Amino acid sequence: MKEGDMLKITVPGSTANLGPGFDSIGLALGKYLTLEVKKADQFLFIPMTEHVKDIPANEDNLIAKVAIEVASLHHQQLPPCEVKVWSDIPMARGIGSSAAAIIAGIELANQLCNLQLTNDEKARIASLEEGHPDNVGASLYGGLVVGLHQEEQTELVCVKDIDVDTVVIIPKYEVFTSDARNVLPESLDYKTAVEASAISNMLVAGLLTNNWKLAGDMMNKDLFHQPYRSSLIPEIQAVREKIRDLGAYGSALSGAGPTVICFTEKGKGDYLAEKLSSEFSNCDVERLDIDFEGCKVEQIQEVKS
């Protein structure tokens, strides 16, 4: 990046799990974290929107920490820069705010240090940072991702043929991932684990064949996490009951929640959002596009006044 040039990094938010695809399935959504970067004498992060107003202005924020770590892994020092930060991804709501920040940090280091990382390398770094590949994979690649993260490797398959509308119901309260994890059991008995795995397999089969009725049915049958998290998030069951009469395919807790995401026939998302808005007036309800591009980088010329 030349002196006087600016770098623009745009990263979509995401939903994860889609019910039984626990820690392994993610879908990129049309809410975005955007950075405008220019060289400076010291690190300065400037929040431009409400959702990021409390991020640290120095290198203590997550984006900077990840970027500095990635640069260090490649034996480089991240050059100081001024970063303006926009985001319409709500924090701690299950729409991938931290995953978007991780991908943004990796890309920031990639660009400033000219690391020339491949997407596979970025996905591996991000999954090691996040602990699983679903949200970060969707934010990186766009579309739907099915992934496996293990100590020795990370595998991801990306699918762009997704023909469905999505509507999110976002409660006003926060649920932190640590709290949502604490309500999960330590283990499942063998018979239950086999059944849960079969339900997850059928979810993937429905997704890959665009059979959203099947996918929706499998979301409702999840045995991995939603039955336990419903004690924290009553909207899980409430939304499921309401959409039955509205013709939607199904619904699922988005990530660790509390957001619940609904899937309906293409072109019917606005109708579903309107109906659910009146039913869940204490929540933010909106139709969201699916993002198919993933993380984008643009070089822009700074406009001088």
SELUMKOL-419843 format. One line per 3 residues: number of its first residue (from 1); for each residue x, z, y of N, C-alpha, C. Coordinates in steps of 0.05 Angstrom, whole numbers, padded with zeros to 5 digits. Layout:
<nodes>
NUM> X,Z,Y,X,Z,Y,X,Z,Y | ... .
</nodes>
This chain:
<nodes>
1> 00017,00000,-00024,00000,00000,00000,00018,00000,00025 | 00014,-00020,00042,00030,-00023,00066,00021,-00003,00088 | 00040,00002,00106,00033,00019,00129,00011,00006,00145 .
4> -00010,00021,00151,-00032,00009,00167,-00055,-00001,00149 | -00049,-00005,00123,-00070,-00013,00105,-00086,00011,00095 | -00110,00007,00085,-00125,00028,00073,-00134,00020,00045 .
7> -00137,00040,00028,-00145,00036,00001,-00173,00048,-00002 | -00191,00033,-00015,-00218,00044,-00020,-00222,00045,-00050 | -00228,00069,-00060,-00233,00074,-00088,-00262,00083,-00091 .
10> -00277,00070,-00108,-00305,00076,-00112,-00310,00082,-00142 | -00321,00106,-00148,-00325,00114,-00175,-00354,00123,-00179 | -00368,00111,-00199,-00396,00120,-00204,-00398,00147,-00218 .
13> -00420,00160,-00214,-00427,00184,-00229,-00436,00175,-00257 | -00446,00194,-00272,-00453,00187,-00300,-00472,00208,-00312 | -00485,00200,-00333,-00499,00219,-00350,-00485,00219,-00377 .
16> -00487,00241,-00391,-00473,00243,-00417,-00492,00255,-00438 | -00484,00250,-00462,-00497,00260,-00487,-00521,00244,-00495 | -00540,00238,-00477,-00565,00224,-00483,-00578,00237,-00508 .
19> -00577,00263,-00508,-00589,00279,-00530,-00568,00284,-00552 | -00570,00272,-00575,-00552,00278,-00597,-00524,00265,-00595 | -00519,00249,-00575,-00492,00238,-00572,-00473,00257,-00558 .
22> -00473,00282,-00568,-00460,00304,-00554,-00430,00300,-00551 | -00420,00301,-00527,-00392,00299,-00520,-00380,00271,-00528 | -00397,00252,-00533,-00386,00226,-00542,-00400,00201,-00530 .
25> -00423,00205,-00517,-00437,00181,-00505,-00441,00186,-00476 | -00435,00166,-00460,-00439,00168,-00431,-00450,00142,-00419 | -00463,00144,-00396,-00476,00121,-00383,-00470,00124,-00353 .
28> -00459,00103,-00341,-00453,00103,-00313,-00478,00099,-00296 | -00480,00115,-00275,-00504,00115,-00258,-00497,00108,-00229 | -00517,00098,-00215,-00512,00088,-00188,-00512,00109,-00166 .
31> -00496,00130,-00171,-00488,00149,-00150,-00458,00149,-00149 | -00446,00151,-00125,-00418,00144,-00123,-00401,00165,-00107 | -00376,00167,-00116,-00355,00181,-00102,-00337,00159,-00090 .
34> -00333,00161,-00064,-00316,00140,-00051,-00294,00153,-00035 | -00270,00142,-00038,-00247,00151,-00023,-00237,00128,-00005 | -00230,00134,00019,-00215,00116,00037,-00188,00129,00042 .
37> -00167,00115,00035,-00140,00128,00034,-00121,00113,00052 | -00106,00128,00068,-00084,00115,00083,-00061,00134,00084 | -00037,00123,00087,-00013,00140,00087,-00013,00159,00110 .
40> -00001,00182,00106,00000,00202,00127,00025,00219,00123 | 00030,00238,00142,00053,00255,00140,00048,00279,00121 | 00023,00285,00117,00016,00307,00099,-00011,00302,00086 .
43> -00017,00316,00065,-00043,00312,00051,-00065,00323,00069 | -00086,00307,00071,-00110,00316,00086,-00134,00303,00073 | -00153,00319,00063,-00177,00309,00051,-00200,00316,00070 .
46> -00215,00295,00079,-00235,00299,00099,-00263,00293,00086 | -00279,00314,00083,-00306,00309,00072,-00324,00295,00091 | -00338,00275,00082,-00355,00258,00100,-00385,00261,00094 .
49> -00392,00275,00072,-00420,00278,00064,-00424,00307,00054 | -00449,00314,00053,-00457,00341,00046,-00447,00351,00019 | -00448,00334,-00001,-00441,00342,-00028,-00412,00350,-00031 .
52> -00395,00341,-00013,-00366,00347,-00015,-00356,00364,00009 | -00375,00376,00023,-00367,00390,00048,-00349,00414,00043 | -00350,00425,00018,-00334,00449,00013,-00308,00444,-00002 .
55> -00301,00419,-00006,-00276,00413,-00021,-00252,00422,-00003 | -00231,00432,-00016,-00207,00439,00000,-00196,00415,00015 | -00186,00420,00039,-00175,00398,00055,-00147,00390,00047 .
58> -00134,00407,00031,-00106,00402,00022,-00106,00393,-00007 | -00082,00396,-00019,-00079,00386,-00046,-00090,00405,-00067 | -00106,00425,-00059,-00118,00443,-00078,-00144,00432,-00090 .
61> -00155,00410,-00079,-00179,00400,-00091,-00174,00384,-00116 | -00195,00380,-00132,-00192,00368,-00159,-00180,00340,-00158 | -00188,00324,-00139,-00178,00297,-00137,-00148,00297,-00133 .
64> -00139,00314,-00115,-00110,00315,-00109,-00095,00327,-00132 | -00105,00348,-00145,-00091,00360,-00167,-00086,00340,-00190 | -00107,00324,-00196,-00104,00304,-00217,-00084,00283,-00209 .
67> -00086,00273,-00184,-00068,00253,-00175,-00039,00262,-00176 | -00034,00286,-00167,-00007,00298,-00167,00003,00301,-00196 | -00014,00310,-00213,-00007,00313,-00242,00000,00287,-00255 .
70> -00016,00266,-00249,-00011,00240,-00261,00015,00228,-00251 | 00020,00231,-00225,00045,00222,-00213,00069,00236,-00226 | 00066,00262,-00230,00088,00278,-00242,00093,00270,-00270 .
73> 00072,00264,-00285,00075,00255,-00313,00092,00230,-00315 | 00091,00214,-00294,00106,00189,-00293,00131,00192,-00275 | 00140,00217,-00272,00165,00224,-00258,00166,00213,-00229 .
76> 00142,00215,-00216,00141,00207,-00188,00128,00230,-00172 | 00132,00228,-00146,00119,00247,-00128,00097,00231,-00112 | 00073,00242,-00112,00051,00229,-00098,00057,00229,-00068 .
79> 00057,00205,-00056,00061,00204,-00027,00038,00218,-00012 | 00045,00232,00010,00023,00245,00025,00004,00225,00037 | -00021,00231,00039,-00040,00212,00049,-00064,00227,00061 .
82> -00079,00212,00078,-00104,00222,00089,-00126,00209,00073 | -00145,00225,00063,-00166,00214,00046,-00193,00223,00057 | -00209,00204,00065,-00237,00209,00072,-00254,00208,00046 .
85> -00271,00227,00042,-00286,00230,00017,-00316,00229,00022 | -00329,00209,00011,-00359,00208,00011,-00368,00212,-00018 | -00392,00225,-00021,-00404,00227,-00047,-00434,00233,-00044 .
88> -00450,00219,-00061,-00478,00226,-00063,-00484,00237,-00091 | -00463,00245,-00106,-00465,00257,-00132,-00467,00287,-00128 | -00490,00299,-00134,-00492,00328,-00130,-00474,00344,-00149 .
91> -00463,00366,-00139,-00444,00382,-00155,-00460,00399,-00175 | -00448,00403,-00198,-00458,00422,-00219,-00487,00416,-00226 | -00494,00390,-00227,-00521,00382,-00235,-00522,00365,-00260 .
94> -00499,00359,-00272,-00499,00344,-00296,-00498,00314,-00292 | -00489,00305,-00268,-00487,00276,-00263,-00458,00268,-00259 | -00440,00282,-00271,-00412,00273,-00273,-00396,00275,-00247 .
97> -00401,00295,-00231,-00385,00298,-00206,-00355,00303,-00212 | -00349,00321,-00231,-00321,00327,-00237,-00308,00304,-00250 | -00322,00290,-00268,-00311,00267,-00282,-00304,00244,-00262 .
100> -00321,00240,-00242,-00316,00220,-00222,-00291,00228,-00206 | -00288,00254,-00200,-00265,00263,-00185,-00239,00259,-00201 | -00241,00264,-00227,-00217,00259,-00244,-00209,00230,-00245 .
103> -00228,00212,-00248,-00222,00184,-00248,-00211,00175,-00221 | -00223,00186,-00199,-00213,00179,-00172,-00184,00189,-00169 | -00178,00213,-00179,-00151,00223,-00177,-00131,00207,-00193 .
106> -00138,00198,-00217,-00121,00181,-00233,-00115,00155,-00219 | -00137,00143,-00208,-00133,00117,-00194,-00118,00120,-00168 | -00121,00143,-00155,-00105,00148,-00131,-00075,00148,-00137 .
109> -00068,00162,-00158,-00039,00162,-00166,-00030,00135,-00175 | -00048,00121,-00190,-00041,00094,-00200,-00034,00075,-00178 | -00050,00077,-00156,-00046,00058,-00134,-00023,00066,-00116 .
112> -00021,00092,-00109,00000,00101,-00090,00027,00100,-00103 | 00029,00104,-00129,00055,00104,-00143,00060,00079,-00158 | 00042,00059,-00156,00045,00033,-00170,00051,00037,-00199 .
115> 00034,00053,-00213,00039,00059,-00241,00030,00037,-00260 | 00012,00020,-00251,00002,-00002,-00267,-00009,00007,-00294 | -00025,00029,-00292,-00037,00039,-00317,-00059,00021,-00327 .
118> -00061,00018,-00353,-00084,00003,-00365,-00108,00022,-00365 | -00132,00010,-00370,-00156,00026,-00372,-00154,00045,-00396 | -00142,00036,-00418,-00139,00053,-00441,-00122,00077,-00434 .
121> -00101,00073,-00419,-00084,00096,-00411,-00099,00115,-00392 | -00114,00103,-00374,-00130,00120,-00355,-00151,00136,-00371 | -00164,00124,-00391,-00184,00137,-00407,-00171,00160,-00422 .
124> -00148,00156,-00432,-00134,00177,-00448,-00127,00201,-00429 | -00116,00195,-00406,-00109,00216,-00387,-00134,00232,-00379 | -00155,00217,-00372,-00180,00230,-00363,-00192,00247,-00385 .
127> -00192,00238,-00410,-00204,00253,-00432,-00188,00278,-00437 | -00162,00277,-00435,-00145,00301,-00438,-00152,00321,-00416 | -00157,00311,-00392,-00163,00329,-00369,-00191,00341,-00372 .
130> -00211,00325,-00381,-00239,00333,-00382,-00245,00346,-00409 | -00231,00339,-00430,-00236,00350,-00456,-00253,00333,-00474 | -00267,00313,-00463,-00283,00294,-00478,-00285,00268,-00462 .
133> -00292,00246,-00476,-00290,00220,-00462,-00315,00209,-00450 | -00338,00223,-00452,-00364,00211,-00445,-00367,00205,-00416 | -00367,00226,-00399,-00370,00221,-00370,-00347,00205,-00358 .
136> -00322,00213,-00364,-00300,00198,-00352,-00299,00169,-00361 | -00306,00164,-00387,-00306,00137,-00396,-00326,00120,-00382 | -00350,00131,-00378,-00371,00116,-00363,-00363,00111,-00335 .
139> -00351,00131,-00321,-00342,00127,-00294,-00320,00107,-00291 | -00303,00105,-00311,-00281,00086,-00311,-00290,00058,-00317 | -00305,00054,-00338,-00312,00027,-00348,-00339,00017,-00337 .
142> -00358,00035,-00330,-00385,00027,-00324,-00400,00022,-00350 | -00427,00019,-00347,-00443,00014,-00371,-00445,00039,-00389 | -00449,00033,-00415,-00452,00054,-00435,-00425,00056,-00450 .
145> -00416,00080,-00455,-00392,00083,-00471,-00398,00102,-00495 | -00386,00096,-00517,-00387,00113,-00541,-00358,00119,-00547 | -00351,00145,-00548,-00323,00152,-00550,-00317,00175,-00570 .
148> -00292,00176,-00577,-00281,00198,-00594,-00255,00207,-00582 | -00253,00233,-00576,-00228,00244,-00565,-00217,00264,-00585 | -00192,00258,-00593,-00178,00276,-00611,-00151,00282,-00599 .
151> -00137,00302,-00611,-00111,00311,-00600,-00092,00288,-00599 | -00093,00270,-00619,-00072,00249,-00621,-00081,00223,-00608 | -00107,00219,-00604,-00115,00193,-00592,-00144,00195,-00581 .
154> -00150,00175,-00564,-00177,00173,-00553,-00187,00144,-00557 | -00211,00142,-00569,-00222,00115,-00574,-00248,00112,-00558 | -00252,00089,-00546,-00276,00084,-00530,-00286,00056,-00536 .
157> -00312,00053,-00539,-00326,00027,-00540,-00345,00026,-00517 | -00343,00004,-00502,-00360,00001,-00478,-00381,-00021,-00483 | -00406,-00015,-00475,-00428,-00034,-00479,-00441,-00039,-00452 .
160> -00444,-00065,-00445,-00456,-00072,-00420,-00484,-00083,-00422 | -00494,-00088,-00446,-00520,-00099,-00450,-00541,-00076,-00452 | -00548,-00066,-00429,-00567,-00044,-00427,-00591,-00052,-00411 .
163> -00614,-00053,-00423,-00638,-00064,-00411,-00660,-00043,-00409 | -00656,-00025,-00389,-00674,-00002,-00387,-00673,00008,-00358 | -00693,00022,-00349,-00693,00036,-00323,-00689,00066,-00328 .
166> -00676,00079,-00309,-00671,00108,-00311,-00682,00122,-00287 | -00693,00146,-00293,-00703,00163,-00272,-00692,00191,-00277 | -00682,00204,-00255,-00671,00231,-00258,-00688,00251,-00244 .
169> -00691,00274,-00257,-00704,00297,-00245,-00683,00318,-00240 | -00676,00324,-00215,-00654,00341,-00208,-00664,00367,-00197 | -00664,00389,-00212,-00672,00415,-00202,-00654,00424,-00179 .
172> -00663,00443,-00163,-00648,00452,-00140,-00625,00471,-00148 | -00628,00484,-00172,-00608,00503,-00180,-00585,00490,-00194 | -00562,00504,-00195,-00538,00494,-00209,-00536,00506,-00237 .
175> -00524,00491,-00255,-00517,00501,-00281,-00488,00493,-00286 | -00470,00512,-00288,-00442,00505,-00292,-00437,00500,-00322 | -00419,00482,-00328,-00414,00474,-00355,-00406,00498,-00373 .
178> -00391,00516,-00361,-00383,00540,-00377,-00407,00556,-00386 | -00426,00559,-00369,-00451,00574,-00376,-00467,00559,-00397 | -00469,00532,-00394,-00483,00516,-00413,-00470,00516,-00441 .
181> -00443,00518,-00441,-00429,00520,-00466,-00433,00547,-00480 | -00435,00567,-00464,-00437,00594,-00476,-00462,00599,-00492 | -00483,00583,-00487,-00508,00587,-00503,-00508,00572,-00529 .
184> -00487,00556,-00534,-00486,00540,-00558,-00476,00557,-00582 | -00484,00551,-00606,-00475,00567,-00629,-00446,00561,-00635 | -00433,00579,-00649,-00405,00576,-00657,-00402,00554,-00678 .
187> -00423,00551,-00695,-00422,00531,-00717,-00450,00524,-00725 | -00453,00502,-00740,-00478,00494,-00753,-00473,00495,-00783 | -00494,00502,-00798,-00491,00501,-00827,-00489,00472,-00836 .
190> -00479,00468,-00860,-00472,00441,-00869,-00496,00422,-00869 | -00519,00431,-00879,-00543,00415,-00881,-00552,00407,-00853 | -00552,00425,-00834,-00560,00419,-00807,-00541,00400,-00793 .
193> -00515,00403,-00799,-00494,00386,-00787,-00498,00357,-00796 | -00504,00354,-00822,-00509,00327,-00833,-00533,00314,-00820 | -00555,00330,-00817,-00579,00319,-00804,-00574,00312,-00775 .
196> -00559,00330,-00761,-00553,00325,-00733,-00536,00300,-00729 | -00517,00296,-00748,-00500,00272,-00747,-00517,00247,-00752 | -00535,00248,-00771,-00552,00225,-00777,-00570,00218,-00753 .
199> -00580,00238,-00739,-00596,00233,-00715,-00579,00219,-00694 | -00554,00229,-00690,-00536,00217,-00671,-00530,00188,-00678 | -00526,00182,-00704,-00521,00155,-00713,-00544,00137,-00707 .
202> -00568,00147,-00711,-00592,00131,-00705,-00595,00126,-00675 | -00587,00146,-00659,-00587,00142,-00630,-00569,00118,-00623 | -00545,00118,-00633,-00526,00096,-00628,-00537,00069,-00637 .
205> -00550,00069,-00661,-00562,00044,-00671,-00583,00034,-00652 | -00600,00053,-00641,-00620,00045,-00622,-00608,00034,-00596 | -00587,00047,-00586,-00574,00038,-00562,-00562,00011,-00565 .
208> -00548,00006,-00587,-00534,-00019,-00591,-00552,-00042,-00596 | -00577,-00037,-00604,-00596,-00059,-00609,-00618,-00060,-00587 | -00614,-00044,-00565,-00633,-00042,-00543,-00661,-00034,-00554 .
211> -00661,-00019,-00575,-00686,-00008,-00585,-00690,00020,-00572 | -00701,00020,-00548,-00702,00044,-00533,-00724,00063,-00543 | -00744,00053,-00557,-00763,00071,-00569,-00750,00088,-00590 .
214> -00734,00075,-00607,-00719,00090,-00627,-00700,00110,-00613 | -00685,00100,-00593,-00666,00118,-00579,-00680,00142,-00567 | -00703,00137,-00555,-00718,00159,-00543,-00727,00179,-00564 .
217> -00736,00170,-00587,-00745,00188,-00608,-00721,00205,-00617 | -00698,00193,-00619,-00674,00208,-00628,-00665,00229,-00607 | -00669,00222,-00581,-00662,00242,-00560,-00679,00267,-00564 .
220> -00704,00264,-00571,-00721,00287,-00575,-00714,00304,-00600 | -00700,00291,-00619,-00694,00304,-00644,-00666,00318,-00644 | -00652,00316,-00622,-00625,00328,-00620,-00624,00356,-00631 .
223> -00604,00362,-00647,-00599,00389,-00658,-00574,00401,-00647 | -00558,00386,-00632,-00532,00395,-00624,-00533,00415,-00600 | -00548,00408,-00579,-00546,00425,-00555,-00572,00430,-00541 .
226> -00590,00411,-00540,-00614,00415,-00523,-00632,00438,-00532 | -00636,00443,-00558,-00652,00466,-00566,-00642,00493,-00555 | -00615,00495,-00552,-00603,00520,-00542,-00603,00521,-00512 .
229> -00600,00499,-00499,-00598,00499,-00469,-00625,00499,-00456 | -00647,00495,-00471,-00673,00496,-00459,-00680,00524,-00449 | -00666,00545,-00459,-00670,00572,-00448,-00660,00574,-00419 .
232> -00640,00558,-00413,-00629,00558,-00385,-00644,00538,-00367 | -00655,00517,-00380,-00666,00495,-00365,-00694,00488,-00375 | -00714,00500,-00365,-00742,00496,-00375,-00751,00467,-00370 .
235> -00739,00453,-00352,-00747,00425,-00347,-00744,00407,-00371 | -00726,00414,-00390,-00722,00397,-00413,-00748,00392,-00427 | -00762,00413,-00434,-00787,00410,-00449,-00810,00400,-00431 .
238> -00810,00410,-00406,-00831,00402,-00388,-00832,00372,-00382 | -00808,00361,-00378,-00806,00332,-00373,-00814,00316,-00398 | -00805,00326,-00421,-00811,00312,-00447,-00841,00310,-00451 .
241> -00855,00332,-00444,-00884,00332,-00447,-00898,00313,-00428 | -00888,00313,-00402,-00901,00296,-00382,-00898,00267,-00386 | -00875,00258,-00396,-00870,00229,-00398,-00884,00216,-00422 .
244> -00894,00233,-00441,-00908,00222,-00464,-00931,00204,-00455 | -00946,00214,-00435,-00970,00200,-00426,-00964,00178,-00406 | -00938,00176,-00397,-00931,00157,-00377,-00917,00132,-00388 .
247> -00915,00131,-00415,-00904,00107,-00428,-00874,00105,-00428 | -00859,00127,-00421,-00830,00126,-00421,-00820,00127,-00450 | -00795,00117,-00453,-00784,00117,-00480,-00776,00145,-00489 .
250> -00764,00160,-00471,-00754,00187,-00478,-00739,00199,-00455 | -00729,00224,-00459,-00714,00238,-00439,-00693,00254,-00452 | -00673,00262,-00436,-00651,00279,-00447,-00639,00295,-00424 .
253> -00628,00318,-00431,-00613,00333,-00412,-00588,00317,-00404 | -00583,00315,-00378,-00561,00299,-00369,-00536,00317,-00368 | -00517,00311,-00386,-00493,00327,-00388,-00500,00355,-00395 .
256> -00489,00375,-00380,-00496,00403,-00384,-00520,00412,-00368 | -00532,00393,-00353,-00556,00399,-00338,-00549,00410,-00310 | -00569,00418,-00295,-00597,00419,-00303,-00613,00393,-00300 .
259> -00600,00371,-00291,-00614,00346,-00288,-00624,00336,-00316 | -00649,00326,-00315,-00660,00312,-00339,-00663,00283,-00332 | -00654,00266,-00350,-00656,00237,-00345,-00677,00225,-00364 .
262> -00693,00206,-00353,-00714,00193,-00369,-00707,00163,-00371 | -00716,00151,-00393,-00711,00122,-00397,-00738,00109,-00401 | -00742,00087,-00386,-00768,00073,-00388,-00763,00043,-00387 .
265> -00784,00028,-00392,-00782,-00001,-00393,-00772,-00012,-00367 | -00756,-00033,-00368,-00744,-00045,-00344,-00767,-00054,-00325 | -00764,-00046,-00300,-00785,-00053,-00280,-00805,-00031,-00276 .
268> -00805,-00011,-00293,-00825,00011,-00290,-00813,00037,-00280 | -00788,00036,-00272,-00775,00061,-00263,-00787,00072,-00238 | -00794,00055,-00218,-00806,00065,-00193,-00833,00079,-00199 .
271> -00848,00067,-00216,-00874,00079,-00224,-00870,00107,-00236 | -00851,00108,-00255,-00846,00134,-00268,-00836,00154,-00248 | -00818,00146,-00230,-00807,00165,-00210,-00829,00175,-00192 .
274> -00848,00158,-00184,-00870,00166,-00167,-00887,00187,-00181 | -00894,00182,-00206,-00911,00201,-00221,-00897,00228,-00225 | -00871,00227,-00232,-00857,00251,-00237,-00851,00267,-00212 .
277> -00850,00253,-00189,-00845,00267,-00164,-00868,00287,-00158 | -00893,00278,-00164,-00915,00296,-00158,-00917,00319,-00179 | -00907,00314,-00203,-00907,00335,-00223,-00885,00355,-00220 .
280> -00862,00346,-00209,-00839,00364,-00205,-00831,00364,-00176 | -00849,00374,-00159,-00845,00374,-00130,-00822,00392,-00121 | -00814,00411,-00139,-00792,00429,-00132,-00765,00417,-00140 .
283> -00765,00392,-00149,-00740,00378,-00157,-00737,00352,-00141 | -00713,00342,-00140,-00709,00315,-00130,-00712,00295,-00152 | -00730,00276,-00149,-00736,00256,-00169,-00730,00228,-00158 .
286> -00714,00212,-00172,-00708,00186,-00162,-00700,00167,-00185 | -00706,00142,-00181,-00698,00121,-00200,-00669,00114,-00193 | -00652,00112,-00213,-00624,00104,-00209,-00618,00079,-00224 .
289> -00602,00061,-00211,-00592,00038,-00225,-00570,00047,-00244 | -00566,00031,-00265,-00542,00035,-00282,-00519,00020,-00269 | -00496,00032,-00267,-00472,00019,-00256,-00458,00005,-00279 .
292> -00452,-00021,-00275,-00438,-00036,-00296,-00409,-00043,-00289 | -00400,-00034,-00266,-00373,-00042,-00257,-00352,-00020,-00262 | -00361,00005,-00261,-00342,00027,-00264,-00325,00030,-00239 .
295> -00301,00042,-00242,-00283,00047,-00220,-00274,00021,-00207 | -00277,00020,-00180,-00268,-00004,-00165,-00247,00004,-00144 | -00229,-00015,-00140,-00208,-00010,-00120,-00207,-00034,-00101 .
298> -00207,-00029,-00075,-00205,-00050,-00055,-00184,-00043,-00035 | -00169,-00064,-00026,-00150,-00061,-00004,-00164,-00070,00021 | -00165,-00053,00041,-00179,-00060,00066,-00160,-00055,00089 .
301> -00164,-00072,00110,-00148,-00070,00134,-00160,-00049,00152 | -00144,-00030,00162,-00154,-00010,00180,-00162,-00023,00207 | -00186,-00016,00216,-00196,-00026,00242,-00186,-00007,00264 .
304> -00171,-00017,00282,-00160,-00001,00304,-00177,-00004,00329 | -00184,00018,00341,-00200,00017,00365,-00183,00011,00390 .
</nodes>
